[in-house]
Amino acid sequence: MSGDESTTGGAENAHPAGVPTITGSNFEIVRREDGAGVVRRTDGRADDGEPLTWLSDVYGVPGTEGPVPVTLYERTGSRVLIRQVDPGEPTPDRIPLFDGDSFYLMLALSHASLHTNLDPGSSEGFLFGVRIVPVRTEGDTVFVRSLRKDEVDDGRRVHVPPGGTVTIEAGSFTAELEHIDSMSEATESGYAPLAPTLWTWLGLGPTDEVTARYLVAAARRLDTANTLFIDVGRRRESLAESGLAGPEIRRRLFDLVGTVELAVIAMGRAMDMVEDANDRLGRNVEVPPSISAAQQSVKEIRNAYEHIDDRAFGNVRERPHPDALTIFNWERLIRENVITYGRHELVVDQVPRLLLDMRRYFKDVAANV
């Protein structure tokens, strides 16, 4: 579980965590070992039934700075349970505290997290977090569920009493591909890495290992293509700088062409896996029209770069071909940001959309696994 682990604070003007005692004109509040704050009268007068002080906020809640507003959850005799005010709640009334009261601050939880190991404190084993909300309370057990897809989040948290437990019943915790994917931060092209998302998603339940390997490998190729095409843009801008000497121009040019070669190969191979996925994985997911339209040109350019040794002799599959040497013509790449081979072309400015369409396709396939 992840959330807001809380410690008991003070009264009236809340006191910092770690200070065992606060005092007023006629009372003191002592922190017990169990974390409770105990209110005691100190002026020797008989109890007149009036509050000794009022509680409005606490200090010392991990992950927060300054006072945290609290509200009354439950009073049973002199045992007072208080909880943090949830986001969006109105300002509550102050909590009256009487001589002999023991008050406890409940643990506030906003999320549950899934891990690959048994240590919830291990960041290495963390998979993803899910927003949780309370369902009901039975004694000291709080039953919770995950927030449903498209459900409005009103800010409610799960508040657990001291010594209490949290229970997630079967069927009340839902992992959603879109939620997992939303944690993947977009790159400057607008494309967000997909391989980590699919690795997490496909590892949550029984999945054919071949399918999982295929989809994660395809996503990895796609992610790499995105990284390389971002680098293509940077290297092309670098080549366009003014005042470069001949040797530096040539160095930057060949860096650009080399990166284009790797980017096209990664993209082309990912595109091949789009083409083959339905047949090889037994799926029936529609291939985006943009991919079908670009596929042949990308494949021809990719083949030319993968077999550049053959093209250097003017050959295609070891036979002379009029298009073979056009892979060495980079004029339109430099002037127009267009990769060409023979009559085939790939407009680099259109690549982000193609990558996003392939990304959506692989997600759709994975969602149906």
Buried (B, 14 or more C-beta within 10 A) or exposed (E): BBBBEBBBBBBBEBBEBEEEEBEBEBBBBBBEEEEBBBBBBEEEEEEEEEBBBEBBBBBBBEEEEEBBBBBBBEBEEBBBBBBBBBEEEEEBEBBBBBBEBBBBBBBBBBBBBBBEEEEEEEEEBBBBBBBBBBBEBEEEEBBBBBBEEEEEEEEBBBBBBBEBEBEBEEEEBEBBBEBBBEEBEEBEBEBBBBBBBBBBBBEEEEBEEEBBEBBBBBBBBBBBBBBBBBBBBEBBEBBEEEEBEEEEEEBBBEBBBEBBBBBBBBBBBBBBBBBEBBEEBEBEBEBBEBBEEBBEBBBBBBBBBBBEEBBEEEBBEEEEBEBBBBBEEBEEBBEEBBBBBBEBBBBBEEBBBBBBBBBBBBBBBBEEB
